[in-house]
Amino acid sequence: MKLFNCDKQQFEQILLVPLLVFFMVLTGRVSSAAVPEIKTVLVAGGCFSMGNPFEYGGYDEKPVHEVCLDDFRIGVFEVTEIQWKDVMGTELPLQAVHGADYPVTGVSWNDVRTFISRLNILSGLKYRLPTEAEWEYAARSGGKQHKFSGTNDEEKLDNFACGKLSCAGSLVPVGQKLPNDLGIYDMSGNAWEWVQDRYDPQYYRQSPKKNPQGDPFGLNRVLRGGGYESVNGQLRTTYREYLSPSVRKDGVGFRLLLSAK
């Protein structure tokens, strides 16, 4: 029998937010922190075939299965260093400073959860990380069969993605490459992106059709999109990676989702 009508993560957030508000008021961070502008684009919900339909890929990218999602808004860009500092008022966790308009990297999944909690208090909005399904749907321009975000043609990939070949293994400011069909930048390459879901290599075999939330029991969290040091195969829209939520790794960042409701 459930004592609370929420999962462990939701319960932790219920406890965390009041404590966070008290801490921010006590330290003066509510009044001094800035509210960064997070540019988002509306992604109309719908159904799509999630997973890898192409000739190569990881076993955890299959089977291809139908997923249906509600409308949502997602960040046009990855969250930047200046946006991180506006909210957190601190230097970056790994001191991996590249520049104000570069994606913030070196942040753990747990760091991101703290950032989102503070941003929501400051803004009065309800940002969160995208689920893995929402991320893939947006990366594929609304569920199109795009191998990479913005193109299905590997010969054109350099125009859309900052990876090991196209950017010589260097991070670049957000929005330097072409966007996908929805006007979203850097969903292939530049910084790896944390998503909400826990990782389960077998999850696609049991995923619910409507708004899947990922494995409720796993320990690691999913990363998507590849990064500036990634080979082309890791830049695919269906490629799945994972890390412990406490790990801070240079080259790992995130983008935000805002509920359309």
URFENUR-V664866 format. One record per backbone hydrogen bond with DSSP energy under -0.5 kcal/mol. NH is the residue of the N-H (numbers start at 1). CO is the residue of the C=O. Records with the same first field share a line. If there is no record, write none. Layout:
NH->CO, CO
This chain:
6->4
11->7
12->8
13->9
14->10
15->11
16->12
17->13
18->14
19->15
20->16
21->17
22->18
23->19
24->20
25->21
26->22
27->23
28->24, 25
29->24
30->24
32->28
33->29
34->86
36->34
38->36
39->37
41->74
43->72
44->42
46->69
48->67
50->48, 65
52->61
53->51
61->58
62->59
65->50
67->48
68->209
69->46
72->43
73->258
74->41
75->256
76->39
77->39
79->254
81->99, 102
82->100
84->80
85->81
86->82
87->83
88->84
89->85
95->92
97->95
102->99
103->172
104->79
106->249, 252
107->252
110->245
112->108
113->109
114->110
115->111
116->112
117->113
118->114
119->115
120->116
121->117
122->118
123->119
124->120
128->257
130->255
135->131
136->132
137->133
138->134
139->135
140->136
141->138
142->137
143->137
144->140
146->144
147->145
148->151
150->148
151->148
154->152
156->153
157->154
159->156
160->157
161->157
162->188
163->161
164->230
167->163
169->163, 228
170->167
174->101
176->173
178->159
180->184
183->180
185->76
189->187, 225
190->162
191->189
192->251
193->224
194->253
195->222
196->130
199->220
203->200
205->202
206->203
207->203
211->68, 209
215->198
221->243
222->197
223->241
224->193
228->190
230->227
234->231
235->231, 232
236->233
237->147
239->236
241->223
243->221
245->219
247->244
249->247
252->249
253->192, 251
255->194
257->128
258->73
259->126
260->71
